[in-house]
C-alpha cells in the first residue's frame, strides 16, 4: 500500500462504544434469554447509524474505505468499499467498483465472523474490525467460500483470534489450508448443521456449491432472519448506500452480475433456492458478499434469480457438463471461463468437481450431455480416478473440449485427446494449453473455446430458430435497412479482439454518442462492458473488401486477429487500423438487452479522419442473417 490516510475515526469511536455495551450485557442477556422461537421472531432491527472510515489510497491512486452499521439483533456489517476496481477477470468490467462484505454476529455465548475481506484492505479492515469487536473474543470464523476476495484476511484474523474455529465445507477447508499455510482449528459443516451462538443465534448451514465457487455455502440465522449468501444475490456496485434502497440504481448491476457469474450455474441457483425452502430459511434480509445488502426488495430480487435461471434452462438448445478439479492449479477459474462462453451460445452447463463427484453422478451427467468439457486433473488422487468413469460413460455423438489446468501435474492433454478420439468423440477445437499463469489472453482463449463448442452444439437449433423467426416477406423488407461497414477493435491487458459491424447508428448530439448491436455470442462482447473503451474503425468506400475479408475469417479461439494487419494503438490500447478512413475512440456508457444482441450505447471521446472518403455501405437481401 503506497500511502495511508488516518485510520478509522468515526467508525471506530462509535462502534467500539456500541460493541462494549453489547459485550457488557452479554452475560445478563444469557441469564434471561432462552431460545427464541420462530413465532416470536420480529422483523430486523431498524438500521442504525452508518459509519464510514477515512479513505486510504492503494497503489497511490485506488480509493479504499470501510463502512459499518448494526443491521440486526447483535449483528454488524463491515463493508470494504473498493471504489476504483474496474475489472474482475476478462469478462467482468466494473462500472462502479465493488465491495467485500463481512459480518459480526455476537450471540449470548459465542461470537462469529462471517467472511473476511480482500487482502488489499488488511490494515484498514482490521482497524475497523477492532472497533466492532475484540478480535481475541471471536469464537468462529465462517468461510462461505475461499475465493481470496472473501477469505484473504482469514490468516491475519487467526493471528488475533488464535482460539477461533474456522467453519466451512470440507472442500473449503482443504482450499484454506493452502492459503493460510499454518495449522488452525477447523470444523467441516454439512447441510443442516447448526452452530449455537446463544441467545437464539443458531447458525444453520445450507450447501450451495458452484455459486459461483465449488465450496460455497449459505449461513442462516433465525434470530435475525438474515441469510449470508457470499457471492449469490450480490452485485459489483460500490455505493455508500448499505441496502437496496434505490432499486433502479441497483438493478443493472444486479442483473449483469447474474449474467456473468450465476447464469453459467443456473441449475445450481435453482437447487440452492429449493434447499433454502426445504430448510425453512425464512429470511427477510440477504447479507451478500458484494454490493448493497438486500432488505427492501428481497422477494423481487430473489424472484429474479429464480426466473432468470428457469428462463436460461428453458432457452438452452444443448447441454454440457464441465469437469474441473477443485483446489488444483487454475482449474476452477478456467472452467468458469469456459462455462461463461458456453452460456453465451445458449447452452446449459452443469459444473462437476472431479474431486468430490461420485461415480454414479458422473455417469448420469455424461449420459445426459451433448458436449463434454474436461479440464485436466492431476495424475493422482480422486480427480484422476474419476477420469475412468468419464471415459467409460461417453458416446460417439458427443463433442468434447479438453484443456490444461496448469496445476503442475496435469494428466497430459494429448493422451486424453487420443483416448477420447478412439471412442469416436469429436474435438471441436484443439486441446487448450496453458504455458504460464493465466493472463487476460488465457481466459479469453478458454471463453472463446466454450463459445465455439456451444455454437457447434446448437447450430441446427439456431438455424431452425432463425428461419422460423419471421415471415419471408418481413425478412426481405427489413433487409432493405442498410448500414455502414466498420471494424470494432478492443483490448484488455494482454488480450485483443475485433469484429466487423454494420448495425451502427448515431444516437445523440450532446454528448456525441452512438449505438452498436453486438451478438451475445461474440467474443468482443466481454470487452464492451460499461466503462470499457474501444475503437470504431470506419472502412472506406473504396478498398474495404480485403479488410472485411480478413476480419470475417472464423478465427480459432485465442488467435491473434491482427496478424498481418497494420495498426497502431489508440490511447486506450485498442487497435486503430491503418486502412481505415476514420476512427472514433469510444467509452461504453450503457447497455440494453435485446433478445440475441446487446445494444451498446457509447460516447465518442476522440477521433480522426484519415481519408476524405465516404464510409462503405452494407446492403442485405434478408434480415434473418448478416
C-alpha positions in Angstrom: 0.0 0.0 0.0 1.6 3.2 -1.2 0.1 5.7 1.2 -2.3 5.6 4.1 -4.6 8.3 5.4 -5.5 8.5 9.1 -7.1 5.3 10.4 -10.8 4.8 11.1 -12.2 7.6 13.1 -16.0 7.9 13.3 -16.4 4.2 12.7 -14.0 3.1 15.4 -15.3 5.5 18.0 -19.0 4.9 17.5 -18.9 1.2 17.1 -16.4 0.4 19.8 -18.7 2.1 22.2 -21.7 0.0 21.0 -19.5 -3.1 21.0 -18.6 -2.5 24.7 -22.2 -2.1 25.6 -23.2 -5.4 23.8 -20.3 -7.3 25.4 -21.1 -5.9 28.8 -24.7 -7.0 28.5 -23.9 -10.5 27.1 -23.8 -12.2 30.5 -27.1 -10.6 31.6 -28.7 -11.5 28.3 -27.5 -15.1 28.7 -29.2 -15.4 32.1 -32.6 -14.0 31.0 -32.8 -15.2 27.3 -33.6 -18.7 26.3 -34.1 -20.0 22.7 -36.1 -17.5 20.6 -38.9 -19.4 18.9 -39.7 -18.7 15.3 -43.1 -17.4 16.3 -41.5 -14.8 18.5 -39.0 -13.5 15.9 -39.6 -9.9 15.0 -38.5 -8.0 11.8 -34.9 -7.0 11.8 -34.0 -4.0 13.9 -34.1 -0.6 12.2 -30.8 0.3 10.6 -28.7 2.4 13.0 -26.0 4.9 12.1 -23.8 4.0 9.2 -20.2 4.9 9.8 -17.6 5.4 7.1 -13.8 5.4 7.7 -11.4 7.8 6.1 -10.3 7.0 2.6 -7.0 5.3 2.1 -5.1 5.0 -1.2 -4.0 1.7 -2.6 -1.0 1.8 -5.0 -1.2 5.5 -4.7 -4.5 6.0 -6.6 -7.2 3.4 -5.8 -9.6 4.6 -3.1 -10.3 2.2 -0.3 -12.8 2.7 2.6 -14.7 0.7 5.2 -18.3 1.1 6.3 -20.0 -0.3 9.4 -23.5 -0.5 10.7 -25.7 -2.6 13.0 -28.1 -4.4 10.7 -30.0 -6.7 13.0 -30.0 -8.1 16.6 -26.4 -8.4 17.7 -25.3 -8.2 14.1 -22.9 -5.7 12.5 -22.0 -5.4 8.8 -18.4 -4.4 7.8 -18.3 -3.4 4.1 -14.9 -2.8 2.4 -15.6 -0.2 -0.3 -13.2 -0.7 -3.3 -14.3 2.4 -5.2 -12.0 2.2 -8.2 -11.7 -1.5 -9.0 -12.6 -1.7 -12.7 -12.4 -5.4 -13.7 -12.9 -8.9 -12.5 -11.2 -11.3 -14.8 -11.6 -10.8 -18.6 -15.4 -10.8 -18.9 -16.4 -8.6 -16.0 -16.0 -4.9 -16.4 -16.9 -2.9 -13.3 -18.7 0.4 -13.8 -18.9 1.4 -10.1 -16.2 -0.6 -8.3 -17.3 -3.2 -5.8 -17.5 -4.1 -2.1 -16.4 -7.0 0.0 -18.9 -7.6 2.8 -18.4 -9.4 6.1 -20.4 -9.7 9.3 -20.0 -10.0 13.0 -22.7 -11.9 15.0 -22.5 -11.6 18.8 -24.5 -14.3 20.4 -25.1 -14.6 24.2 -22.3 -17.1 24.5 -20.2 -17.1 21.3 -19.2 -14.6 18.6 -18.9 -15.4 14.9 -17.3 -13.5 12.0 -18.8 -14.4 8.6 -16.2 -13.9 5.9 -13.2 -11.7 5.7 -12.2 -9.0 3.3 -9.7 -8.7 0.4 -6.0 -8.6 1.5 -5.6 -5.1 0.0 -7.8 -3.9 2.9 -5.5 -5.5 5.6 -4.8 -2.6 7.9 -8.0 -0.7 7.3 -10.2 -3.7 7.7 -8.5 -5.0 10.9 -8.7 -1.5 12.5 -12.4 -1.4 11.7 -13.0 -4.9 13.0 -11.3 -3.9 16.3 -13.9 -1.1 16.6 -16.7 -3.6 16.3 -15.4 -6.5 18.5 -12.3 -7.5 20.3 -10.9 -10.0 17.8 -9.5 -12.2 20.5 -13.1 -13.0 21.6 -14.1 -14.3 18.1 -15.1 -18.0 18.6 -15.9 -18.9 15.0 -14.8 -17.6 11.6 -17.3 -18.7 8.9 -15.7 -19.1 5.5 -18.5 -19.1 3.0 -16.0 -19.9 0.3 -12.3 -19.4 -0.2 -12.1 -17.1 -3.2 -9.4 -14.5 -2.0 -11.8 -11.5 -2.0 -13.8 -13.3 0.8 -11.0 -15.1 2.6 -7.9 -13.1 2.0 -7.6 -11.9 5.6 -8.6 -15.1 7.5 -4.9 -15.8 8.2 -4.4 -12.3 9.7 -7.5 -12.6 11.8 -6.4 -16.0 13.1 -3.3 -14.3 14.4 -5.6 -12.1 16.5 -8.0 -14.9 17.4 -5.8 -18.0 17.8 -8.6 -19.9 19.6 -11.2 -19.3 16.8 -12.5 -22.3 14.9 -12.9 -21.9 11.1 -16.2 -23.2 9.8 -16.6 -24.2 6.2 -17.4 -27.1 3.9 -15.0 -29.9 3.6 -13.8 -28.6 0.2 -13.5 -25.1 1.6 -11.2 -26.1 4.5 -8.9 -28.1 2.1 -8.6 -24.9 0.0 -8.0 -22.8 3.1 -5.1 -24.9 4.3 -3.2 -23.9 1.1 -4.0 -20.2 1.7 -3.2 -19.9 5.4 -0.2 -22.2 5.4 -0.2 -22.9 9.1 -2.3 -25.0 11.5 -5.7 -23.7 12.6 -8.7 -25.1 14.4 -11.5 -26.1 11.9 -14.8 -27.8 11.7 -16.3 -29.1 8.4 -20.0 -28.4 8.4 -22.7 -30.1 6.2 -26.1 -29.0 5.1 -28.4 -28.8 8.1 -25.6 -28.5 10.7 -26.3 -25.9 13.4 -23.8 -23.8 15.4 -25.3 -22.3 18.6 -24.0 -18.9 19.5 -26.6 -18.4 22.3 -29.5 -16.0 22.6 -31.3 -17.6 19.7 -28.5 -17.2 17.2 -28.3 -20.7 15.8 -26.3 -20.6 12.6 -27.7 -23.2 10.1 -25.8 -24.3 7.0 -27.1 -24.8 3.5 -24.6 -26.2 0.9 -24.7 -24.2 -2.3 -21.8 -25.5 -4.5 -21.0 -23.6 -7.7 -22.5 -20.3 -6.8 -20.1 -19.5 -8.2 -17.3 -21.4 -6.4 -17.3 -25.2 -5.7 -17.1 -24.7 -1.9 -19.9 -22.1 -1.5 -22.3 -22.4 1.4 -25.1 -20.2 2.9 -25.5 -19.5 6.6 -29.0 -18.7 8.0 -29.5 -17.1 11.5 -33.1 -17.5 12.7 -32.6 -14.9 15.5 -32.2 -12.1 12.9 -33.8 -13.8 10.0 -30.8 -12.9 7.9 -29.1 -15.3 5.4 -25.5 -15.0 4.5 -25.0 -15.9 0.8 -21.5 -14.9 -0.2 -21.4 -14.4 -4.0 -25.1 -15.2 -4.6 -27.6 -12.3 -4.8 -24.8 -9.7 -4.9 -23.7 -7.0 -7.3 -20.4 -5.3 -8.2 -21.7 -1.9 -7.2 -19.8 0.3 -4.8 -22.1 2.9 -3.1 -22.4 4.4 0.4 -26.0 3.0 0.4 -25.7 -0.1 2.5 -29.0 -1.5 1.3 -31.1 -1.8 -1.9 -32.9 1.4 -1.2 -32.7 2.6 -4.8 -33.8 -0.4 -6.8 -33.5 1.4 -10.1 -29.8 2.1 -9.4 -29.0 -1.4 -8.2 -30.9 -3.4 -10.8 -28.5 -3.0 -13.8 -25.5 -4.1 -11.7 -27.5 -7.0 -10.1 -28.6 -8.3 -13.5 -25.1 -8.0 -15.1 -23.6 -9.8 -12.1 -26.1 -12.6 -12.5 -25.3 -12.9 -16.2 -21.6 -13.1 -15.7 -21.3 -15.3 -12.6 -24.6 -17.1 -11.9 -26.1 -17.9 -15.3 -23.4 -20.4 -16.1 -24.7 -22.2 -12.9 -28.4 -21.7 -13.4 -29.3 -25.2 -12.3 -27.2 -24.8 -9.2 -29.1 -21.5 -8.4 -32.4 -23.3 -8.5 -31.1 -26.1 -6.4 -29.9 -23.6 -3.8 -33.3 -21.9 -3.7 -35.0 -25.2 -3.2 -32.7 -26.1 -0.3 -33.4 -22.7 1.4 -37.1 -23.5 1.2 -36.8 -27.1 2.4 -34.6 -25.9 5.3 -37.3 -23.3 6.2 -34.8 -20.4 5.9 -37.5 -17.8 6.3 -35.2 -14.8 5.7 -36.2 -11.2 5.4 -32.7 -9.9 4.6 -29.9 -11.1 2.4 -26.3 -10.5 3.6 -24.4 -11.0 0.3 -20.7 -10.7 -0.3 -20.7 -7.8 -2.8 -22.6 -4.6 -3.3 -25.7 -3.4 -1.3 -27.4 -5.8 1.1 -30.9 -6.9 0.1 -33.6 -5.7 2.6 -36.3 -3.7 0.9 -36.8 -5.7 -2.3 -35.9 -9.2 -1.2 -38.8 -11.1 -2.7 -38.4 -9.3 -6.1 -34.7 -9.8 -6.3 -34.7 -13.4 -5.2 -37.5 -14.0 -7.6 -35.5 -12.5 -10.4 -32.8 -15.2 -9.8 -35.3 -17.9 -10.0 -37.0 -16.5 -13.1 -33.7 -15.8 -14.9 -32.4 -19.3 -14.1 -35.6 -21.0 -15.2 -35.5 -19.0 -18.4 -31.9 -19.8 -19.1 -32.6 -23.6 -18.8 -35.8 -23.3 -20.9 -33.9 -21.5 -23.7 -31.0 -23.8 -23.7 -30.6 -25.6 -27.1 -28.0 -28.1 -25.8 -26.4 -29.2 -22.5 -22.8 -29.7 -21.4 -21.0 -31.0 -18.4 -17.8 -29.2 -17.4 -15.4 -31.3 -15.3 -12.9 -29.5 -13.2 -10.7 -30.2 -10.2 -11.3 -28.1 -7.1 -8.2 -26.6 -5.5 -5.9 -27.7 -8.3 -4.0 -25.2 -10.4 -6.3 -22.8 -12.2 -8.9 -25.4 -12.9 -11.7 -23.6 -11.0 -11.3 -20.2 -12.8 -10.6 -21.7 -16.2 -13.7 -23.8 -16.0 -15.8 -20.8 -15.2 -14.4 -19.0 -18.3 -15.4 -22.0 -20.5 -18.9 -22.1 -18.8 -19.3 -18.4 -19.5 -18.5 -18.9 -23.2 -21.0 -21.8 -23.4 -23.9 -19.8 -21.9 -23.3 -17.1 -24.5 -24.4 -19.7 -27.0 -27.5 -20.7 -25.1 -26.1 -23.9 -23.7 -27.0 -25.3 -20.3 -24.0 -26.0 -18.1 -23.5 -28.5 -15.3 -20.3 -27.9 -13.3 -18.9 -31.1 -11.8 -15.9 -31.3 -9.4 -13.9 -34.4 -10.1 -12.6 -34.3 -6.5 -16.0 -34.8 -4.9 -18.4 -36.2 -7.5 -19.3 -39.9 -7.1 -19.2 -42.3 -9.9 -22.9 -42.5 -10.4 -23.2 -38.7 -10.6 -20.5 -38.7 -13.3 -22.2 -41.4 -15.3 -25.6 -39.7 -15.2 -24.1 -36.3 -16.1 -22.2 -37.6 -19.1 -25.2 -39.6 -20.2 -27.4 -36.5 -20.5 -24.8 -34.2 -22.0 -24.4 -33.4 -25.7 -21.0 -31.8 -25.0 -18.2 -32.5 -22.5 -15.5 -30.1 -21.2 -12.7 -31.7 -19.4 -10.0 -29.7 -17.5 -7.1 -31.9 -17.0 -7.0 -33.5 -13.5 -3.7 -34.3 -11.6 -2.2 -37.6 -12.4 -3.0 -38.9 -8.9 -5.9 -38.7 -6.5 -9.7 -38.8 -6.6 -10.0 -36.5 -9.6 -7.8 -38.7 -11.7 -9.8 -41.8 -10.5 -12.9 -40.0 -11.8 -11.4 -39.8 -15.3 -12.1 -43.5 -15.9 -15.8 -43.1 -15.2 -15.9 -40.1 -17.6 -14.2 -42.1 -20.4 -16.4 -45.1 -19.8 -19.6 -43.1 -20.0 -19.0 -41.2 -23.3 -20.9 -41.8 -26.5 -19.8 -41.3 -30.1 -22.2 -38.5 -30.8 -20.8 -36.2 -28.1 -18.4 -33.3 -28.7 -15.5 -32.8 -26.3 -13.2 -29.9 -25.3 -10.1 -30.7 -23.4 -7.9 -28.1 -21.6 -5.0 -27.9 -19.2 -5.4 -26.8 -15.6 -1.8 -25.6 -15.2 -1.5 -27.3 -11.8 2.0 -28.7 -12.3 1.0 -32.3 -12.5 -1.8 -32.3 -15.2 -2.8 -35.5 -16.9 -1.3 -34.9 -20.5 -4.0 -33.4 -22.7 -2.6 -35.2 -25.8 -3.0 -38.6 -24.1 -6.6 -37.7 -23.1 -7.4 -36.5 -26.6 -6.2 -39.7 -28.2 -8.2 -41.7 -25.7 -11.4 -39.8 -26.5 -10.7 -39.9 -30.2 -10.5 -43.7 -30.1 -14.1 -43.6 -28.7 -15.3 -41.6 -31.7 -15.7 -38.3 -29.8 -15.1 -35.2 -31.9 -12.8 -32.4 -30.6 -14.4 -29.0 -31.5 -11.1 -27.1 -31.0 -7.6 -28.4 -30.4 -6.7 -29.1 -26.8 -6.2 -25.9 -24.8 -2.7 -25.5 -23.4 -1.6 -23.1 -20.6 2.1 -22.3 -20.5 2.2 -19.7 -17.7 0.0 -18.2 -15.0 -3.2 -17.3 -16.9 -3.5 -13.8 -18.3 -6.4 -12.0 -19.9 -5.5 -13.7 -23.1 -5.7 -17.1 -21.4 -9.2 -16.5 -20.1 -10.2 -15.2 -23.5 -8.9 -18.4 -25.1 -11.0 -20.6 -22.7 -14.1 -18.4 -23.0 -14.0 -18.3 -26.8 -13.4 -22.1 -26.9 -16.5 -22.6 -24.8 -18.5 -20.4 -27.2 -17.2 -22.3 -30.2 -18.2 -25.6 -28.6 -21.6 -24.1 -27.8 -22.1 -22.8 -31.4 -21.4 -26.3 -32.8 -23.8 -28.0 -30.3 -26.6 -25.5 -31.1 -26.1 -25.0 -34.8 -29.1 -27.0 -36.0 -31.4 -25.5 -33.4 -30.1 -21.9 -34.1 -30.7 -22.2 -37.9 -34.1 -23.6 -37.4 -35.0 -20.7 -35.0 -33.7 -18.1 -37.4 -35.8 -19.5 -40.3 -38.9 -19.5 -38.2 -38.4 -16.1 -36.6 -40.2 -14.1 -39.2 -42.1 -14.5 -42.5 -40.0 -14.4 -45.6 -41.7 -11.1 -46.8 -40.9 -9.4 -43.5 -37.4 -10.6 -43.6 -36.9 -9.2 -47.1 -38.5 -5.9 -46.2 -36.4 -5.4 -43.1 -33.3 -6.5 -45.0 -33.6 -3.2 -47.0 -32.5 -1.3 -44.0 -28.8 -0.6 -44.8 -25.9 0.2 -42.7 -22.2 1.1 -42.9 -19.2 -1.1 -42.7 -16.9 -0.9 -39.6 -14.4 -2.9 -37.7 -14.7 -2.6 -33.9 -11.4 -3.2 -32.0 -10.8 -3.6 -28.3 -8.1 -4.6 -25.8 -7.9 -5.7 -22.2 -4.4 -6.2 -20.9 -2.8 -8.9 -23.0 -6.0 -9.8 -24.9 -7.3 -8.1 -28.0 -10.4 -8.7 -30.1 -12.2 -7.4 -33.2 -15.3 -7.8 -35.2 -17.0 -6.5 -38.4 -20.0 -4.4 -37.6 -22.8 -2.9 -39.7 -25.5 -2.3 -37.1 -24.1 1.1 -36.0 -26.1 4.4 -35.7 -25.5 7.8 -34.1 -27.8 8.2 -31.1 -27.1 11.6 -29.5 -25.6 15.1 -30.2 -24.7 16.1 -26.7 -22.6 14.3 -25.8 -21.7 12.8 -29.2 -22.8 9.2 -28.9 -23.8 6.2 -31.0 -25.2 2.6 -30.6 -23.8 -0.6 -31.9 -25.6 -4.0 -31.8 -23.4 -6.9 -30.7 -24.5 -10.6 -30.8 -24.4 -12.1 -27.4 -22.0 -14.9 -28.5 -19.4 -12.5 -30.0 -16.0 -12.8 -28.3 -15.7 -9.0 -28.2 -18.8 -8.6 -26.1 -16.8 -9.3 -23.0 -14.6 -6.2 -23.8 -17.6 -3.8 -24.2 -19.0 -3.6 -20.7 -20.0 -0.2 -19.2 -16.9 1.9 -18.7 -14.8 -0.1 -21.2 -13.2 1.8 -24.2 -12.9 0.6 -27.8 -12.3 1.9 -31.3 -14.8 2.2 -34.1 -12.8 1.9 -37.4 -14.8 3.3 -40.4 -14.0 1.5 -43.6 -13.6 3.4 -46.8 -16.0 3.1 -49.7 -13.1 2.0 -52.0 -10.9 -0.8 -50.9 -12.8 -2.1 -47.9 -13.1 -5.7 -49.2 -9.6 -7.0 -48.0 -10.2 -5.7 -44.5 -13.7 -7.2 -44.2 -12.5 -10.5 -45.7 -9.7 -10.7 -43.1 -11.9 -10.0 -40.1 -14.7 -12.2 -41.3 -12.4 -15.2 -41.0 -13.5 -17.6 -38.3 -10.5 -17.2 -36.0 -9.5 -20.1 -33.7 -10.1 -19.3 -30.0 -7.3 -17.1 -28.7 -5.9 -16.3 -32.2 -4.2 -13.0 -33.0 -6.8 -11.3 -35.1 -4.4 -8.6 -36.1 -1.7 -10.8 -37.6 -0.5 -9.3 -40.9 -2.7 -6.2 -40.3 -1.1 -2.8 -39.9 -2.3 -0.8 -36.9 -1.4 1.5 -34.1 -2.7 1.6 -30.6 -5.2 4.3 -29.5 -4.8 5.8 -26.1 -7.0 3.0 -24.7 -4.8 0.3 -26.3 -7.3 -0.8 -28.9 -6.0 -1.0 -32.5 -6.6 1.8 -35.0 -6.4 0.2 -38.5 -4.1 1.8 -41.0 -6.5 1.2 -43.8 -9.5 2.8 -42.0 -11.0 6.0 -43.5 -11.5 7.4 -39.9 -11.6 6.1 -36.4 -13.6 7.1 -33.2 -12.4 6.1 -29.8 -15.4 5.4 -27.5 -16.4 4.7 -24.0 -19.3 2.4 -23.2 -22.0 4.3 -21.2 -24.9 1.8 -21.1 -26.1 -1.5 -22.5 -29.6 -2.7 -23.3 -30.5 -6.3 -23.7 -32.3 -7.1 -27.0 -33.1 -10.8 -27.5 -29.9 -12.2 -29.1 -27.9 -9.0 -29.1 -26.7 -6.3 -26.8 -27.4 -2.7 -27.8 -24.3 -0.8 -26.6 -24.5 3.0 -26.3 -21.1 4.7 -26.3 -19.8 8.2 -26.1 -17.2 9.4 -28.6 -14.1 10.7 -26.7 -11.6 11.0 -29.5 -11.3 10.5 -33.3 -9.7 11.5 -36.6 -10.4 11.4 -40.3 -7.6 9.8 -42.4 -9.1 9.8 -45.8 -11.7 12.1 -47.3 -13.9 9.2 -48.4 -17.4 8.0 -47.6 -17.9 5.1 -45.3 -18.6 1.8 -47.1 -22.3 0.7 -47.0 -23.7 -2.7 -46.4 -26.9 -4.0 -48.1 -28.6 -7.3 -47.3 -31.3 -9.3 -49.1 -33.0 -10.6 -45.9 -32.9 -9.5 -42.3 -32.6 -13.0 -40.8 -28.8 -13.1 -41.1 -25.9 -10.5 -41.5 
